[in-house]
Amino acid sequence: MRISIDATGLGAPKTGTVVYVTEILREWNADQSIDHEFIVFGNDHTFHHCAPLKLDKRFRLVRSPRSRHLRTLWQQVMLPWHIRRIRAHVHWGTGFVLPLVARLPQVVTIHDLTHQIFPEVHERIKRYYFPVIIGASVKVARMVIAVSDTTKSDLHRLLPDSRTKTITTMLAARSISNEPSNSADAPRTPGDYILFVGTVEPRKNLARLIAAWRRLDRDIRRDTRLVIVGAKGWMVDKLMAPGDRAQGIEYQGHIGDAELSQLMRNAKAFAYPSLYEGFGLPVLEAMMVGTPVLTSDAGAVREIAAGASLLVDPVSEDSIREGLVQLLTDDDFLSRLSVLGKARAQQFSWTRTARETIDVIERSVLHG
């Protein structure tokens, strides 16, 4: 079977969508029992992320436009033509979007519906484009993949067309670095910092996290720093203040996997009070290496981290501050979270995710 894959939405930073696509391709590449041909459409960033995978002859990459605006047109005009040209049997849209006029079985992955649930935290163009294209893509899809039961529930509530054809395929923690010292079983040496990792954008709720941190008493915070790692997104210009460094707040921007692995492993704790997530990969990655986690009692992070992390109300600055105080003052609690988080994270597997994904794609053809 020839499978067309739209990976054109992958950007330069290694965001959750990039991890999702590359980890599944990695697993398919390693599984020689999968006897399909894969045509992957992607831009320069897609090629860069796929290069380390050393994909075998079953995979072929086809270049697409890099411009976001041009890509939007290309997906609806040129991609259907390419799909006909290569005589694909099925098409998989890895990130929300399907070519609406393509006449073949199609599967679409929906990562979240925050464009509808929290439109105010998205760029203006996304507030209008994504609700429309997601609704249309779900309607034409033969099957829909949700990355969590939370996203599946949101789909059923907001898009009734999804109710009879949505399957949940949970994600997993990736091994951030291939160095042996960074394996999940290596010992932790917690440092004097609490770590945040994620695209610096309003949905990640950094404004409340930073405000809560600034309100900590000096004798509680002591020399502990709040280290913020991630590519700069949008609507974040007012987050940073001249006196932040004096209060132990450090902005490191986007960093490579090896450095991120060390920061993640050696953090005193990981703080991720996101307003809403379709899954929340950084939370699972922190739990996998035994780093205690503070995260939101909302969205999919509650689904994956409840009972193994400290949950706070993401819209309450006081709740986030109280959580930070507990992380900074209760070492026994941190030790319990470390053990519970690692055990929980080990219940997730990219091998299973990849197997379930190819099963959905195959079923969309065989049982349409």
SVG drawing of the C-alpha trace seen along z (x, -y; Angstrom):
<svg xmlns="http://www.w3.org/2000/svg" viewBox="-23 -47 50 56">
<polyline fill="none" stroke="black" stroke-width="0.4" points="0.0,0.0 1.2,-3.5 0.7,-6.0 0.9,-9.7 1.9,-11.7 1.6,-15.5 4.5,-16.6 4.6,-20.1 3.7,-21.8 6.9,-20.9 8.9,-24.0 12.5,-24.4 12.0,-24.0 11.5,-20.4 7.9,-21.0 5.4,-18.3 4.2,-17.9 7.8,-17.4 8.4,-14.8 5.1,-13.1 5.9,-12.7 9.5,-11.8 9.0,-9.2 6.3,-7.4 8.5,-7.4 11.4,-6.1 9.3,-3.2 7.9,-2.4 11.5,-2.5 12.6,0.0 9.7,2.4 10.5,4.4 7.1,6.2 5.4,3.1 5.3,3.6 4.1,0.2 5.5,-2.6 5.6,-6.0 5.6,-9.3 6.4,-12.1 5.7,-15.6 7.7,-18.2 9.7,-21.4 13.3,-22.0 12.6,-21.7 10.9,-18.3 14.0,-17.1 16.3,-18.3 14.3,-16.5 14.0,-13.3 17.7,-13.1 18.8,-11.5 16.2,-8.8 18.1,-7.2 14.8,-6.1 15.1,-3.1 13.9,-2.6 10.2,-2.3 10.3,-6.1 10.5,-8.9 10.6,-12.6 9.0,-15.1 9.7,-18.8 6.9,-21.3 6.9,-25.1 8.4,-26.4 6.3,-29.6 3.3,-29.1 0.9,-31.1 2.0,-29.4 1.7,-26.0 -1.9,-26.7 -2.7,-27.1 -0.4,-24.2 -2.2,-21.8 -5.5,-22.4 -4.4,-22.9 -1.1,-21.0 -1.2,-18.3 -4.3,-16.6 -2.5,-16.7 0.6,-15.0 -1.6,-12.4 -3.1,-11.5 0.3,-11.5 1.8,-9.1 -1.3,-6.9 -1.6,-6.9 -4.0,-4.5 -4.5,-6.5 -3.4,-9.9 -2.5,-10.8 -2.6,-14.5 -0.3,-14.6 -1.4,-18.0 -5.0,-19.0 -5.3,-19.5 -6.5,-17.4 -6.7,-18.3 -10.4,-18.7 -10.9,-17.7 -8.7,-14.6 -10.7,-11.5 -9.2,-8.7 -9.4,-7.4 -7.9,-10.0 -6.9,-10.0 -6.2,-13.2 -4.5,-13.7 -6.0,-16.3 -3.6,-17.3 -5.9,-19.7 -8.8,-22.1 -7.4,-25.1 -8.1,-27.3 -11.8,-26.9 -11.4,-26.5 -8.9,-29.3 -8.9,-31.4 -7.5,-34.4 -4.1,-32.8 -3.6,-32.2 -2.5,-34.4 -5.5,-36.2 -5.1,-34.2 -5.2,-30.9 -8.3,-31.8 -10.2,-31.9 -8.4,-29.5 -7.9,-26.4 -11.5,-26.0 -12.7,-26.1 -10.1,-23.7 -10.2,-21.3 -14.0,-21.0 -13.8,-20.5 -10.9,-18.0 -12.7,-15.9 -15.8,-15.8 -14.0,-14.4 -11.7,-12.1 -12.6,-8.4 -10.9,-8.1 -9.7,-10.7 -6.8,-10.2 -6.9,-12.0 -3.7,-12.1 -5.5,-11.8 -8.9,-11.0 -9.2,-14.7 -8.8,-15.7 -11.2,-12.9 -13.8,-14.2 -13.3,-17.8 -13.8,-16.5 -17.0,-14.7 -18.3,-17.8 -17.3,-20.5 -17.4,-18.4 -20.2,-15.9 -18.9,-14.5 -16.0,-12.9 -18.1,-10.8 -18.2,-7.6 -14.6,-7.6 -12.2,-8.9 -9.5,-6.7 -7.2,-7.7 -3.5,-6.9 -1.6,-8.2 1.9,-9.6 5.0,-8.8 8.2,-10.3 11.1,-10.5 14.7,-9.8 15.9,-13.4 19.6,-12.5 21.2,-9.2 24.1,-9.6 24.2,-6.7 24.6,-9.0 21.2,-10.5 19.2,-7.3 16.1,-7.1 17.9,-4.9 20.8,-7.2 21.0,-8.8 19.6,-12.3 21.7,-15.1 19.1,-17.7 20.3,-21.3 19.3,-24.7 16.7,-25.5 13.1,-24.8 12.7,-24.3 10.0,-25.3 10.3,-23.9 7.9,-24.9 7.2,-27.4 7.0,-30.8 3.4,-31.7 0.3,-32.7 -1.2,-29.1 1.7,-27.9 0.6,-30.3 4.1,-31.6 2.7,-35.0 1.1,-33.5 4.1,-31.2 6.4,-34.1 4.1,-36.3 3.8,-33.5 7.5,-33.1 8.0,-36.9 5.7,-36.7 7.8,-34.0 9.5,-35.1 13.2,-35.3 13.8,-32.9 11.7,-30.3 13.2,-30.8 16.8,-31.3 19.2,-30.6 16.8,-28.6 16.3,-29.8 13.4,-29.6 14.9,-28.6 12.7,-29.1 13.7,-27.2 11.9,-27.4 11.6,-29.1 9.9,-32.5 6.3,-32.4 3.8,-35.3 2.2,-37.8 5.1,-37.4 6.8,-40.9 5.5,-41.8 6.7,-38.7 10.2,-39.8 11.2,-42.5 14.5,-44.2 14.7,-42.9 14.0,-39.3 17.6,-38.0 17.8,-39.5 14.8,-37.4 16.4,-34.3 14.5,-34.2 16.6,-33.1 15.5,-33.0 17.6,-30.5 15.6,-30.4 15.8,-27.4 18.5,-24.9 19.7,-21.6 18.6,-18.1 21.8,-17.3 21.7,-20.4 18.0,-20.1 18.5,-16.5 20.9,-17.6 18.7,-20.5 15.6,-18.3 17.4,-15.5 19.1,-17.8 16.2,-20.2 14.9,-20.3 11.5,-20.2 9.7,-20.8 6.9,-23.5 4.4,-23.4 1.1,-25.1 -0.2,-25.3 -3.8,-26.5 -4.6,-23.6 -2.8,-20.8 -3.9,-18.2 -1.3,-15.9 1.7,-17.6 4.9,-15.8 7.3,-17.9 5.4,-16.7 5.9,-13.1 9.5,-13.6 10.3,-15.1 8.5,-12.3 10.4,-9.7 13.8,-10.9 12.4,-11.2 12.1,-14.9 9.2,-15.9 6.5,-17.8 4.1,-20.6 1.4,-20.9 -2.2,-21.9 -5.3,-20.3 -6.8,-20.7 -6.7,-19.3 -4.7,-16.2 -1.9,-16.8 -4.3,-16.0 -5.1,-12.8 -1.5,-11.7 0.0,-13.1 -2.8,-12.8 -1.5,-10.8 2.1,-11.2 2.6,-15.0 1.5,-18.1 -1.6,-19.5 -2.5,-23.2 -5.2,-25.5 -3.7,-27.1 -5.8,-30.2 -5.0,-30.8 -1.7,-32.6 -2.2,-31.7 -2.5,-28.0 0.7,-28.1 2.5,-30.0 1.4,-27.5 2.6,-24.6 6.0,-26.3 6.3,-26.7 5.7,-23.0 8.3,-22.1 10.9,-24.4 10.3,-23.3 9.3,-19.6 12.1,-17.3 10.2,-14.1 7.3,-15.1 9.8,-15.7 11.2,-12.2 7.7,-10.6 6.9,-12.5 10.1,-11.4 9.3,-7.7 5.6,-8.0 6.3,-10.1 8.9,-7.7 6.5,-4.7 3.7,-6.5 5.8,-7.6 7.0,-4.0 3.3,-3.1 3.6,-5.0 5.4,-3.7 6.2,-5.1 6.3,-1.6 2.6,-1.1 1.7,-4.6 3.3,-3.8 1.6,-0.4 -1.8,-1.8 -1.3,-4.6 -0.5,-2.3 -3.5,-0.1 -5.8,-3.1 -4.4,-4.0 -4.8,-0.4 -8.4,-0.2 -9.4,-3.4 -8.7,-1.6 -9.9,1.9 -13.0,1.0 -14.1,-2.3"/>
</svg>
